[in-house]
């Protein structure tokens, strides 16, 4: 009882007096930004508001980092670099818009007008190395390297995913984990062996090096489709078996239609990768071959220029070709972004 009588209760005013004026002021500032302290308690609404503002600032900054390079590329494609002596300086000085652009009056009478660099790219930008490939040939190669491996490869990956997800066979999980472990092998470590093998098969000069390997599918594509198939009821497969359907009929008649969202999403992602596969063509296909894809051909515009009026010095024409190469991928992603995002979200579901 004696100890209890010695306890002195302090009022809130007395507690405030225990803190220095500096600490009290800092507490008020922190409370304004939604952070509670011993001197001040911030409201939940203020804390949520400050958190939302900070989140949007970070997101806007990240958006700027993603969008600005593309904007710079579009602006550079309209730069006036016909004067080779100052072409590099014009390109390097671009921040938001080139100091000398094709929108100036000096280009009003030229073919293409403001789109002079795009005109050069389509007419003679890729007429290089004794005319071995042009823009249209490189574009045809790109379509061939992007459509055939993607269509066949995604179906192959989907069939493998069906086997790993819905068919019970001995060693299924061991084989799947072994294939996943193969992803951990760095690509450059086997690149020399791949180059030697494809060269011995003579697949480099005719472009088969960018077609045949992709037709065997991808373990990452199979992994995502497999996760999607886990969400499909196994009772459908069991009912089809009772009716006498084999696995091939089940896959074609039931699995493919039901898993089409995941298959389409993975197919679009694979198409984007194949369309922009510059390194694959640059390493595996010779520069002078007519089998180069579009990104590889655009990269070689500045190196050769053979016959083009400004192809060897007009860097803006090279950048204009890069913009044309990116546009199809952007259109596809803009049209099917909900399908891609929705499919990736559903791949984590299980039955």
PEDAQUI-V866680 format. One record per pair of residues at least 12 apart in sequence whose C-alpha atoms are under 6 Angstrom apart, sorted by the first residue. I is the first residue (numbers start at 1). J is the second residue. D is the distance in Angstrom with one decimal. If there is no record, write none. Layout:
# PEDAQUI-V866680
I:J:D ; I:J:D
This chain:
# PEDAQUI-V866680
27:39:5.7 ; 27:40:5.6 ; 34:46:5.0 ; 34:47:3.7 ; 75:97:5.5 ; 76:316:5.9 ; 77:316:4.8 ; 77:319:5.3 ; 77:320:4.6 ; 78:101:5.5 ; 78:102:5.5 ; 79:98:5.5 ; 79:100:5.9 ; 79:101:4.2 ; 79:102:6.0 ; 79:316:5.9 ; 80:100:5.3 ; 80:101:4.7 ; 80:102:5.5 ; 81:314:5.4 ; 82:314:5.8 ; 84:313:5.5 ; 102:114:4.7 ; 117:317:4.6 ; 118:320:5.7 ; 121:317:5.7 ; 124:308:5.0 ; 125:308:5.9 ; 125:311:5.3 ; 128:305:5.5 ; 128:306:4.5 ; 129:306:5.9 ; 132:290:5.4 ; 133:290:5.1 ; 138:293:5.1 ; 138:294:4.7 ; 139:294:5.6 ; 141:293:5.4 ; 142:293:5.0 ; 142:294:5.7 ; 145:210:5.9 ; 145:211:5.7 ; 146:271:5.5 ; 146:274:5.0 ; 146:275:5.5 ; 149:211:5.4 ; 149:214:4.8 ; 149:215:4.6 ; 152:215:5.2 ; 153:214:5.7 ; 153:215:4.2 ; 153:216:5.4 ; 153:217:3.9 ; 154:217:5.9 ; 156:217:5.4 ; 157:217:4.9 ; 157:222:4.6 ; 158:222:5.9 ; 161:222:4.9 ; 161:225:5.9 ; 161:226:4.5 ; 165:226:5.6 ; 204:285:5.1 ; 206:291:5.8 ; 207:291:5.3 ; 224:347:5.8 ; 227:347:4.7 ; 228:347:4.4 ; 230:350:4.7 ; 230:351:5.5 ; 231:349:5.6 ; 231:350:4.6 ; 231:351:4.6 ; 262:343:5.1 ; 265:340:4.6 ; 278:295:5.3 ; 278:296:5.5 ; 282:296:6.0
